[in-house]
Amino acid sequence: MAAGRPERGVVSGAVSTAEATAEVTVRAIAAGGSGVADLPDGRVVFVPRTAPGDRARIRLVKERPRWAEGALQRLLDTAG
């Protein structure tokens, strides 16, 4: 392997999110219809199938430096 080059099949800077979970409170709806919440580290997370006021346990499925996408694992409390 050449110096400074990652191994074949390894994505430089990738973070495994297979087991990352969080409990969030949805505060708004995004243009695409997903709920918008805040992660404890300050990033925004988009969660489909949620509404403002919902408390949810989510699994992070995609992470970026300023935002993330989550999959609903369990609805803990509803808005209504």
C-alpha positions as CSV (number, residue, x, y, z in Angstrom):
1,M,0.0,0.0,0.0
2,A,1.3,3.5,-0.9
3,A,2.0,5.9,1.9
4,G,-0.9,8.3,2.5
5,R,-3.5,6.3,0.6
6,P,-6.3,4.4,2.4
7,E,-6.6,0.6,2.0
8,R,-8.9,-0.6,-0.8
9,G,-12.5,-0.7,0.5
10,V,-11.9,1.6,3.4
11,V,-13.7,5.0,3.3
12,S,-11.6,7.7,4.8
13,G,-13.3,9.5,7.7
14,A,-16.4,7.2,7.8
15,V,-18.1,6.7,11.1
16,S,-20.0,3.5,11.9
17,T,-23.6,4.4,13.0
18,A,-24.9,0.9,13.3
19,E,-25.6,1.1,17.0
20,A,-25.9,4.9,17.6
21,T,-29.2,5.7,19.2
22,A,-30.7,8.8,20.9
23,E,-33.9,10.1,22.5
24,V,-35.1,13.3,20.9
25,T,-38.1,15.7,21.0
26,V,-39.3,16.7,17.5
27,R,-39.6,20.5,17.2
28,A,-40.7,21.1,13.6
29,I,-41.4,19.5,10.2
30,A,-38.8,19.7,7.4
31,A,-39.8,20.5,3.8
32,G,-39.7,16.8,2.9
33,G,-42.0,15.9,5.7
34,S,-39.6,14.5,8.2
35,G,-39.6,15.6,11.8
36,V,-36.8,17.9,12.9
37,A,-35.1,17.4,16.3
38,D,-31.8,18.2,18.0
39,L,-29.2,15.7,19.0
40,P,-27.4,16.2,22.4
41,D,-24.2,17.2,20.5
42,G,-26.0,20.1,18.8
43,R,-26.6,18.6,15.4
44,V,-30.0,18.6,13.7
45,V,-31.6,15.2,13.0
46,F,-34.3,14.4,10.5
47,V,-36.7,11.7,11.5
48,P,-39.5,10.4,9.2
49,R,-42.9,9.4,10.6
50,T,-42.8,11.9,13.5
51,A,-44.6,15.2,14.3
52,P,-43.8,18.3,16.3
53,G,-44.0,17.5,20.1
54,D,-43.3,13.8,19.7
55,R,-40.6,12.2,21.9
56,A,-38.9,9.4,20.1
57,R,-36.0,6.9,20.4
58,I,-34.2,6.9,17.1
59,R,-31.3,5.0,15.5
60,L,-28.9,7.2,13.5
61,V,-28.7,5.8,10.0
62,K,-26.7,8.6,8.3
63,E,-24.3,11.2,9.9
64,R,-22.7,14.3,8.6
65,P,-20.8,17.0,10.5
66,R,-23.8,19.3,10.9
67,W,-26.8,17.0,10.6
68,A,-28.0,13.4,10.7
69,E,-30.9,11.2,9.6
70,G,-32.6,8.9,12.1
71,A,-34.9,5.9,11.9
72,L,-37.8,5.7,14.4
73,Q,-37.3,2.9,16.8
74,R,-40.0,3.7,19.3
75,L,-42.4,6.6,19.9
76,L,-42.1,7.4,23.6
77,D,-44.8,10.1,23.7
78,T,-47.0,11.7,21.1
79,A,-47.8,15.4,20.5
80,G,-51.5,15.1,20.9
